Amino acid sequence: MTDILGVTSVWSTVISVALFLAIFMPLGLAAVKELNDHRKRGLEPLPRIPTRRSLIALGVFTVLFWAFFLWIIHWRGDVVLPLLPILCIIALGVDIRRYSLAGRQRADDALPPAD
């Protein structure tokens, strides 16, 4: 679209980032405000505990995104920022930690009380 208007690639990137921030910053701020309002009222949301199936699915998607990213690098020949695969690895790490902590808490609840 910006090529038709004769905008250079630098300004095209600036415009894209500005539009992205103009859309997602208010949404993020509203979500934080809503979460803080819930916390003030004592309605803290429960953490989402991932299942084994969701961990496997996220792992498969992460591997597929990395494979696609490497294919794009091989096909285009230049370096591309692997933002989506990196975000998938971060999400997978967080979910694995939540899954393991939830398993430990359940195991601790099953122990008999100490005298």
GISULQUI-V627615 format. One line per field, one symbol per residue. phi: phi as a letter, one per 20 degrees, with the letter a starting at -180 (. if undefined). psi: psi as a letter, one per 40 degrees, with the letter a starting at -180 (. if undefined). burial: + if it has 24 or more other C-alpha atoms within 12 Angstrom, else -. A space follows every 10 residues. Layout:
phi=???
psi=???
burial=???
This chain:
phi=.fffenefff fffffffffg ffeeffffff ffffffffff endfffffef efffffffff ffffffffff fffffencfc feffffffff ffffffffff ffffffffff ffffe
psi=ddddefhidd dddddddddd dddddddddd dddddddddd eefhiiihhi iddddddddd dddddddddd ddddddeihi hfdddddddd dddddddddd ddddddddde iiii.
burial=---------- ---------- ---------- ---------- ---------+ ----+--++- -+---+--+- ---------- ----+--++- -+--++--+- ---------- -----
